[in-house]
Amino acid sequence: MRWMARDPERRADPTAVLAEARTVISLAIGYYRGGWPGPPSAADASTPRGLIARYAWGRDYHKVIRKRLLALASTIRDLEPAPRFLAYVDTGPVLDRAWAERSGLGWIGKNTNLIRKSAGSWHFLGEILTDLELPADEPHRNYCGVCSRCITACPTGAIVGPYQLDARRCISYLTIEHGGAIPLELRRSIGTRIFGCDDCQEVCPWNRFATPTADPAFEERPDQQTPELISLLRLDEETFRRRYAGTALRRAGRNRFVRNVAVALGNARDARAVPALEAALHGDPDRQVRGHAAWALGRIGGVTAAAALERAADRESDPDVIEEIGYARREIDGPTHGGTP
């Protein structure tokens, strides 16, 4: 995420954003909605399904929280009519977690998420920068102790050490921010996750204190927790935009999202997905989607998948997709379990 490395001085110094800034007001808003949906019902098990991170089950948090931050700023202005404010929710050069820890909201855990002693880590962060001089809170003490469950639980080994995250291996980065091909050696570990990953939070002992929110803004949308995968593979640009309007899933964009769906179908290893994967490999306009569809066919294997790859090899012209097809065909002939094409 090269954009994170731009202007480090600006990110570390609020006065570089608001020259008169004297205070950062940090806020946490919980989005936890209760237990994971659990094993699929008999009806749900009839088709492969994917997993979406909890924070994206409902409406896009950016607009929801920004509106509330501005309402809070307006209320403060009623009491102090002169001050200036700037509000951010992942929308500007602000060190959200660092300021939240400094403000006493919680501590940055070994999984690099902010953890609150009374509420765990299922919350969004926001900030108000103001020129008001307000008394500072004490930074929060760290309560991770000797626990390392998050490090052990990470499917791709992205938490390379306590408080150290290699974003290049993180499933949340790979499925949302990363625009290229997902590294071959990490695809199997992604499983059926199609947008984000919660594993390091699911195992955190402090999340047993999380209280489900009744906030309607974060209410689950239908089929936005464990959606049926085969139909998602057929999404075109317009349908994707319409289906996920007003949600955080729009951030991935259609091509990345459908690429993720192809990987999930490969890891589901359900032969019923072969016709849809062949259709994507034959006709999807995005080469990453086509390449990952080829990989998925190789992962599923079987005579039908092999024939689909053979047909694709005769008509594909993109060199990267051709390479993916070759790798997938070799997987069917004799699995290499990762590595390079």
N, C-alpha and C positions, 0 to 999 in steps of 0.2 A: 504494500500500500504506500506507494511513493508519496502520495499527497500528504500522508501523516508526517513525513520528514521535511516538508516545506516550512520555512519560516519558524524554526524551533523557538527563537526568541519571542516571536509574536504569541506563540502558544503558551509560553511559560510566564509571560508578563501581561496581566490584564490591562495595564496602562497603555500597552501598544495597541489595544483595541478601543478602549475608552480612556482617553488621556487623563481624565479627572477621577478615574476609578479609585475608590478607597476600600470597597468591600465586595466580596463575592458571596452571594447568598446561594447555597447549594440545597437542592431539594431532591427527595426520592419519592417516587410514586409507584406503589406496588401493582403488579399485573398478574400475580399468581391466581390461577383459576381452579385449583384443586388437583386431584390425582390425574396421572396420565390416562388417556382413554382406555388403556388396558388391551388384553387380547381381543382380536377381532371377533365379532359375532359370526355365527354360521353363514349369514348372508354376506358379511364383509369379507370373510375368508374365501369367498368364491372368486375373488380377483385380487391381484397384487396391489398393495397399498403402500404409500410413502409416509414419511414423517416430516412434520414442519415444527420448527422451534416454537416454544410457547409464546414468545413475545409477538409472533406474527399471526396468532390465532384470530385476532380481532382487527380493529381499525388501526390505521397507521398512527403510531404514537406521536410522531413529530408535531403534527398539527394540533392534536388533542392537548398535549402538554404545553406547547407554546402558547396556546390560547389561555391556559390557566396561569402560566407565568405572567403574561401580560395583565391578566385580571388581578393578580397579586400585586404587581407593580403599580397598577392603578389605585388599589386600595392604600398602598403605602403613600402614594402621592397625595391622597386625600388628607393624610396626617402630616405629611411633609411636602408641601406643594412645589418646592424648588428642585428636588434632585433629578438627575438624569439616570436612565436605565437602558440596559441592553439585555435581551433574553436569548438564551441558546438552549437547544435540545439536539445535540449532535449536528448542529447547523453552523458552527463557527469554530475558530481557532481557540478552543478552550479545553483544558485538561480536566475533563469531567470527574474522573475517579480521584485524581490527586487533590482537587479542591474539595471533593466530598469527604475524603479522609481527613484533610486538614480542618474541615469544619466540624468534625466529630460525628458525621452521619454513620460511619462504619470504618472498616479497614479493608485494604486491598489484600485479598486472599492469595493463596499459592496458585490458584487458577487464574489470577489477575483480574477477577471480578470483585466489585465492592460488596462486602458482606456486612450485614447489620446483625448485631447480636440478638435482637428481638424479632427479626423478620427474615433473615437469610439474604439471598441475593436476587430474588425475583422482583426487581424493580427497575424503573427507568430513572435516569438522572437528568436534571436540568439545572441551569444556573441563571441568576440575575446579577449582572455587573452594575454597580451603582456608585455614584460619587458621595453617597451617604457614609458618614463615619459611624460604623456600628461596632459594638464590642465583639471581639473574636471568641469563638468557642475553642475548647481544647481539642487537639487531634485525638482520634480514637486509638485505643490500644489494640494490638493485634492478638487475636484469640485462635489462630490456626493451630498453635502448639505443634505437636509431632505428627499430626494427621497428614496423610499424603494420598487420601482416597481419590482426589481429583486427578492427580498425576497418574495413578494406576489406571483410572477409568478411561482416560482419553484414548479414543479408538486409533488415532494416527500418531500418537506420541508427540503431539504438538506442545505439551507442557514439558519442556526439556529439562526443567529443574524448578524448584520452588520459586514462584513469582516470575518465572521466565516463560514466555510464550513465543514459539516460532510460528508466526502467522501463516507462513507458507505451507504449513502442515495442518492448520486448523480447518476443520470442516466448515465452520461458519464463514471463514474467508473464502475457501475454495468454492462453496456453493452460492455465495452472494457477490463477493467482490471480484474474484478472479475471472478474467474474461477469456483466457486461453484454454488449452487442453488441460484437464485435470491430470496430474502426474500418474502414470500407470501404476506405480508402486503404492499409491494411496487409494486407488479406486475401490478395491474390495473392502477396505476399512470403512468407507463411507456408508456401506450398507444400503438401506433404503431411505436415507435422509436426503431430502430434496431442497431444503431451505433451512440452513442453520443446524446447530447441534446443541443439546442441553446436557450431555452426559456428565460433564464436570460439575454441573450444578445439581443434577439429580442425586448424585452420591454425597454431596456436601452435608455433613451432620447438622449444620446450622439451619439448613432449609426445613428441618422438621418443625421449626418455629414459624414458618411462613403461614400467614393467614389468608385464605382465599378472599379476593376482592369481589365486591358486589358492584363495582363500577361498570355501568353499562357500556362505557367506551371500550372496554377490553373484553366484552362478551364474545364468545366464540362464534365465528361465522360458520354456517353449514358447510361441511366437507372441507374445512380448512385446518384440520388437525392430522388426519390420516387419509388423505384423498386417494381415490382410485387412480392408478398410474397410467393405464393404457390409454384412457381418453385424454389425459394431459399431454401425451406424446403427440397428439394431433392438433394441439393448440396453434392457431396462426396468430399473427401480431395483433389483429383487431380483437379476436376472442380473448386473448391473454389480457389485454388492456381492460376490456369490459369486465371480465370475470374478477380481476384483482384490483379494480379501481378503489382507491381509498384505503389500501392495505400496504403493509411494508413489503409484501412480495413483489410489488412493482419495481423495487430497487434492483432486483436481479436482472430484470429485463426478460423478454420472451426467450431469446436464444440461450442464455445461460440456464434459465429455468428448465427448458425442455432438454438441454444437455444433461442436467442433473437427473431428470426423469429417466433418460436413457440408461444412465449408470445404475440407478435404483432398480430398473427392470432387469438389467443384467445380474445384479446381485440377488434379486428375488428368484432368479433361475426358474421362471415359470414359462413353459413352452407356449402358453397361450399368447404371450407377448410377441412371438416371432413375426406374425404377419404385420403388426403395427411397426415393429422395428425395421422390417424390410422396407415398408412404405417410407419411413423416415430416411433410411439409408438411400433409397432411390430418389426421393423427391423433395427433401427438406432443403430450403434455400441456404441454410447456414452450414458451413463445412464442419464446425465443431459438433453440431447435432449429428450430422451424418457420421463423423468419425466415432463418436461415442456410441451411436447406434450399432456400428460395426463391432465395436468392443463388446457391447452387450450380447450380440448374437454369438460371438466367440465364447463368452462366459456361459451362456445357456447351453450351447453345443447341440449336438444331434444332427440328423440327416437334413432336416428341413432348414435349420440355421446355416448349415454348411452350403446348401444349394443357394440360399439367398446371398451369401457372401460371394460365391462363385459368379453369380449373375452380376453382382455389384462390381466385381473386379473387372468385368468386361466393359463397363460403361462409365466408371468414375474417371474424372480427369484431374482432380485436385491431388497433388502429391502427398499432402498430409493425410488425406482420407485414404488414399491408396495404401499408405504405410499402415494405417490402422486396420484396414481390411486384411492385409498380409499378416499382421500380428494375430488378428482374430482367427484366421484360418489355421495358423500354426498352433494356436491354443486348442482348437478342436482336434487337430491331428495328434498333438502331444503337448498337454498343458505345461507352460513354463512358470506359471504362478508369479507373474509380475515381471519386472525387468524392462528392457527397452525393445521396441519393435525390431 
